[in-house]
Amino acid sequence: MAATYELVIVGAGNLGLWTAYHLARRGFGRVAICERHWAGFGATSRSAGMIRAQGGSETAVKLGRWSLELYQRLGAELGLGSGFFETGYYILAATEAEERAFRDLLDLRRRCGVENEWVDPAEGKRRFSMVDWDRFRGAVYTPHDGYVHPPIVARNITYAVLREESIDLLEDCLVGQIEPAGSGYRVHTTRGVLETGRVLNAGGPRGARAVAAMLDIEVPVSAARHQIITFPQVGQQPAGRFPLSFALAEGIYVRPEEQGALLGMSNPEERADPSERYQLSYDWAYHERMRPVWEAIWPPLAGQPISRAWAASIDYTPDHLPIIDEPREGFFVLAAGGHGMMWGPGLGLKMAELIDEGTVTDLPAEEIRLARFRGERKSRDAIALPFPEE
């Protein structure tokens, strides 16, 4: 006999777990989370953990702010470390056009409740000398952004979900088919058949498109390679705070990591990766090509040894914005647009609202609905890594 649930979630990454958590807070009913590997596997555990509310659209700003607060709130609720470190965050402007665009976003962020300011190069040198400010026209800065350790926040949300009697987390549970059945769906998995009124597709870069295709729905979520390295030390530790910094034009960012630093980068020439691989090859040729660039921007990293290097899949949508939608009655799609760790708690909050109440408040529909991809898109996240354009 098939097990019966109010909702079946496909994918136990950051998005699926946070949605289940928020639904439990609402007293929604029985929820099953199907994960073909284990909770937090895939893009979630391979993330660099950058958390900022300095987004490039209303949706990006609000999701970043909500997520930052939710990570901390969950840690307090569990009596565990939240995994979040507040460092402050500089987004560096290299050109006049970038400066103009960044300054234009200040009012938007402030209206959304985010403290944000413009910092000129002279002030930047005084505050954070690790950056070569002579290369930049200045930066936008907020003091409350920071980063999380992905293993810690994945532990916390998994633990929070497991405490809920209404949620069954099914690991090693591959979904092979989803078919309409009466007023709901029948979900065929390697752990049996599940009957449900609703299904949430939270499959991430390696599953969202394929899960939607089971019901002949097109979801424009693809995977691209992103590269991360860590340094066990830096040439000169900054005095006081070690804030995050992002050279947007180059697609490179740096944050603290234990006694050293972490650096992430995306190659704008990358194409979508259609493979099912979780371990991707590290592009050492691109690494060497970009090394003089990051060593010029952040001189204390020059010549430093590397302790770890890895390549991971990052999901993206054509406009770098998320998907929070119900394209078919009872079938929901949640995608992060390349910001699963940054926006996961907030995305789960809004998806739970859509599932439970049938609506999403406080976010513009044109930035979250699937329908936007069928016409001319008017919005995009202006502060994002250089994902492929297709």
C-alpha positions in Angstrom: 0.0 0.0 0.0 1.4 3.4 -1.0 2.3 5.9 1.7 0.2 9.1 1.6 1.4 12.7 2.1 0.0 16.2 1.7 3.3 17.1 -0.1 6.2 15.2 -1.6 9.4 17.3 -2.0 12.0 16.1 -4.6 15.4 17.2 -3.4 16.8 17.5 0.1 19.2 20.4 -0.6 19.0 23.8 1.0 15.7 24.7 -0.8 13.8 21.5 -0.2 14.8 21.3 3.5 13.9 24.9 4.3 10.6 24.6 2.5 9.7 21.6 4.7 10.8 23.4 7.8 8.6 26.4 7.1 5.6 24.2 6.3 6.0 22.4 9.6 6.0 25.8 11.3 2.7 26.5 9.6 1.2 23.1 10.8 0.8 22.2 7.1 0.5 18.4 7.3 2.5 15.3 6.4 5.5 16.0 4.1 8.0 13.5 2.5 11.4 14.7 1.2 12.9 12.3 -1.4 16.7 12.6 -1.8 18.6 10.3 -4.1 21.7 10.7 -2.0 21.7 12.3 1.4 20.5 15.6 2.9 22.7 18.5 1.9 24.5 16.5 -0.9 25.3 18.2 -4.2 25.4 21.9 -4.7 24.5 22.6 -1.0 27.6 21.0 0.5 29.9 22.3 -2.2 29.0 26.0 -1.9 31.3 28.8 -0.8 28.6 30.1 1.6 28.5 33.8 0.5 25.5 35.6 2.1 24.6 39.1 1.1 21.6 41.3 1.0 23.3 43.5 -1.6 21.3 42.1 -4.5 20.7 43.6 -7.9 16.9 43.4 -7.8 14.1 43.7 -5.3 13.7 39.9 -5.1 17.5 39.4 -4.6 17.7 42.0 -1.9 14.7 40.7 0.1 15.7 37.0 -0.2 19.2 37.8 0.9 18.0 39.8 4.0 15.4 37.2 5.0 17.9 34.3 4.6 20.6 36.0 6.6 18.1 36.5 9.5 16.7 33.0 9.2 20.1 31.3 9.4 20.8 33.1 12.7 17.3 32.5 14.0 17.5 28.7 13.4 20.8 28.5 15.2 19.3 30.2 18.3 16.2 27.9 18.1 18.3 24.8 18.1 20.8 26.1 20.6 23.6 25.5 18.1 26.1 27.6 16.3 24.2 29.2 13.3 27.2 28.8 11.0 26.9 32.5 10.0 29.7 35.0 10.4 29.0 38.7 10.0 31.9 40.3 8.3 30.6 43.1 6.1 30.8 43.0 2.3 32.3 45.2 -0.4 31.2 44.9 -4.0 33.9 46.6 -6.0 33.2 49.0 -8.9 35.9 49.0 -11.6 34.3 51.2 -14.2 32.2 54.4 -14.4 29.2 52.3 -15.6 29.6 49.9 -12.6 29.8 52.8 -10.2 26.6 54.3 -11.7 24.7 51.0 -11.5 25.9 50.3 -8.0 24.9 53.8 -6.7 21.5 53.4 -8.4 20.9 50.3 -6.2 21.5 52.0 -2.9 18.0 53.4 -2.6 16.4 50.1 -3.5 18.3 48.3 -0.9 17.5 50.9 1.8 13.8 50.7 0.9 14.1 46.9 1.5 15.6 47.4 4.9 19.2 46.9 4.1 21.9 49.3 5.4 24.0 50.2 2.4 26.6 52.9 1.6 29.0 54.0 -1.1 32.7 53.8 -0.1 35.3 55.8 -2.1 38.8 54.4 -2.7 40.4 56.6 0.0 38.0 55.4 2.6 38.3 51.8 1.3 42.1 52.0 1.9 41.6 53.1 5.4 39.0 50.4 6.2 40.3 47.4 4.3 43.8 47.6 3.0 43.8 44.0 1.6 42.3 45.3 -1.6 44.3 47.4 -4.1 41.8 50.3 -4.2 43.7 52.1 -6.9 42.2 49.7 -9.4 38.6 50.7 -8.4 36.3 53.7 -8.4 34.9 52.6 -5.0 32.5 50.0 -3.7 29.0 49.5 -2.2 29.2 48.2 1.3 26.9 46.8 4.0 28.1 45.8 7.5 25.7 43.0 8.1 26.5 40.6 5.2 28.8 37.7 5.7 29.2 34.0 5.0 28.1 30.6 6.3 29.9 27.3 6.7 27.8 25.1 4.4 28.3 21.9 6.5 27.1 23.7 9.6 23.9 25.2 8.1 23.2 21.9 6.3 23.5 20.1 9.6 21.2 22.6 11.3 18.4 22.6 8.8 18.6 18.7 8.5 18.3 18.5 12.3 15.5 20.9 12.4 13.6 18.9 9.8 14.2 15.6 11.6 12.7 16.9 14.8 9.4 17.4 13.1 7.0 14.4 13.4 5.1 15.6 10.3 8.2 15.3 8.0 9.7 12.1 6.7 13.2 12.5 5.2 13.9 9.7 2.8 17.5 9.4 1.8 18.7 7.0 -0.9 15.3 7.6 -2.5 15.5 8.2 -6.2 12.3 9.5 -7.9 11.9 7.7 -11.2 8.4 8.8 -12.3 5.7 11.3 -11.3 2.2 10.7 -12.8 -1.1 12.4 -12.3 -3.5 10.3 -10.1 -7.0 11.6 -9.4 -6.7 15.0 -7.8 -3.0 14.6 -7.0 0.1 12.6 -8.0 1.7 9.2 -7.7 5.4 9.4 -7.1 7.4 6.3 -8.0 10.7 6.0 -6.0 13.3 3.4 -5.3 11.7 3.2 -1.8 8.2 2.6 -2.9 5.2 4.5 -4.3 4.0 7.7 -2.6 0.5 9.2 -3.0 0.3 12.9 -2.6 -1.9 15.9 -3.4 1.1 18.1 -4.3 4.7 17.8 -5.4 7.5 20.3 -5.1 10.4 20.1 -7.5 13.5 21.3 -5.6 15.9 19.2 -7.7 18.7 21.8 -8.0 21.2 22.0 -10.8 21.3 18.3 -11.3 17.6 17.5 -11.1 15.2 20.4 -11.5 14.9 20.2 -15.3 14.6 16.4 -15.4 12.0 16.3 -12.6 9.8 18.8 -14.4 10.2 16.9 -17.7 8.4 14.0 -16.0 5.2 16.1 -16.4 6.2 17.7 -19.7 7.0 21.0 -18.0 10.1 23.0 -19.2 12.1 24.5 -16.4 15.1 26.6 -17.6 17.5 25.6 -14.8 21.0 24.5 -15.9 24.3 23.7 -14.2 27.5 25.5 -14.7 31.0 25.0 -13.3 32.1 27.2 -10.4 35.6 27.0 -8.9 36.8 27.5 -5.4 40.2 27.5 -3.7 41.3 28.1 -0.1 44.5 29.5 1.2 45.7 28.4 4.7 47.2 31.8 5.3 47.4 35.3 3.7 50.4 37.5 3.4 49.0 40.2 5.7 46.0 39.7 7.9 43.8 42.8 7.8 43.4 44.7 11.1 40.0 44.2 12.6 37.3 42.7 10.4 38.2 40.7 7.3 35.2 41.5 5.1 34.0 39.8 2.0 34.8 41.5 -1.3 33.6 40.8 -4.8 35.2 42.1 -8.1 32.0 41.8 -10.1 33.5 42.4 -13.6 36.1 39.6 -13.1 33.6 37.2 -11.4 36.0 36.7 -8.4 35.3 37.0 -4.7 37.3 36.5 -1.5 36.2 35.8 2.1 37.9 34.7 5.3 38.3 31.0 5.8 39.8 29.9 9.2 43.2 31.5 9.4 43.4 32.2 5.7 41.0 33.0 2.9 38.6 31.4 0.4 38.4 32.6 -3.3 35.7 31.7 -5.7 35.5 32.4 -9.5 33.4 31.7 -12.5 34.6 31.6 -16.1 32.2 33.7 -18.3 33.1 31.3 -21.2 31.7 28.3 -19.4 28.8 26.6 -21.0 26.0 24.6 -19.4 27.1 21.2 -18.1 24.5 18.6 -19.1 26.3 15.7 -17.3 25.0 14.1 -14.1 28.4 14.5 -12.4 28.8 16.0 -9.0 32.5 16.0 -9.1 33.7 18.2 -11.9 37.2 18.7 -13.1 39.0 21.8 -11.9 40.1 24.1 -14.7 43.7 24.7 -13.9 44.3 26.6 -17.1 41.7 29.2 -16.2 43.1 29.2 -12.7 46.5 30.2 -14.0 45.0 32.7 -16.4 43.2 34.5 -13.5 45.9 34.2 -10.9 47.6 37.4 -11.9 44.2 39.2 -11.8 43.3 38.1 -8.2 46.9 38.7 -7.0 46.7 42.2 -8.3 43.3 42.9 -6.7 44.2 41.2 -3.4 48.0 41.5 -3.1 48.2 39.6 0.3 47.1 36.4 -1.7 50.1 36.6 -4.1 52.3 33.6 -3.9 50.3 32.0 -1.1 50.0 28.2 -1.0 46.7 26.6 -1.7 45.2 24.1 0.8 42.1 23.0 -1.2 40.7 23.4 -4.7 37.4 22.1 -6.1 34.9 22.6 -8.8 31.1 22.4 -8.2 27.9 22.7 -10.1 26.0 26.0 -9.6 22.5 26.3 -10.8 21.4 29.2 -12.9 18.4 30.6 -14.7 18.7 32.9 -17.8 18.1 36.1 -15.7 19.9 34.9 -12.5 16.6 35.2 -10.6 14.7 32.4 -8.8 11.7 30.4 -9.7 8.8 30.2 -7.2 5.8 29.0 -9.0 3.0 26.5 -9.6 3.1 25.8 -13.4 0.5 23.0 -13.0 -2.1 22.5 -10.3 -0.4 20.9 -7.4 3.0 20.8 -9.0 5.4 23.5 -7.7 8.9 24.5 -8.9 11.5 26.1 -6.7 14.9 27.1 -8.1 17.6 29.5 -6.8 19.0 31.1 -9.9 22.5 30.4 -8.7 22.0 31.5 -5.1 20.9 28.4 -3.3 23.0 28.9 -0.2 22.5 32.7 -0.2 18.7 32.6 -0.6 17.7 29.1 0.5 15.9 30.0 3.8 14.1 32.9 2.2 13.1 30.8 -0.8 11.8 28.1 1.4 9.8 30.7 3.3 8.1 32.0 0.2 7.5 28.6 -1.4 5.8 27.4 1.9 3.6 30.5 1.6 2.7 29.6 -2.0 1.9 25.9 -1.2 -0.1 26.7 1.9 -1.9 29.9 0.9 -1.7 29.9 -2.9 0.1 33.2 -3.2 3.5 34.8 -2.7 3.6 38.2 -1.0 6.3 40.9 -0.9 8.0 39.7 -4.1 7.3 41.0 -7.6 5.7 38.3 -9.7 7.7 39.2 -12.8 10.9 38.2 -11.0 9.8 34.8 -9.7 7.2 33.3 -12.1 8.0 30.8 -14.9 5.9 32.8 -17.4 8.6 35.5 -17.5 10.8 33.2 -19.7 8.1 33.0 -22.4 8.3 36.8 -23.2 10.7 39.7 -22.9 12.2 39.7 -19.5 12.3 43.1 -17.9 14.3 42.2 -14.7 17.5 40.4 -13.9 19.8 40.2 -10.9 22.5 42.8 -11.7 24.8 41.5 -9.0 25.7 37.9 -10.0 28.5 35.7 -11.2 29.0 35.5 -15.0 26.8 32.5 -15.7 26.3 31.3 -19.3 23.7 33.4 -21.2 21.8 30.6 -22.9 
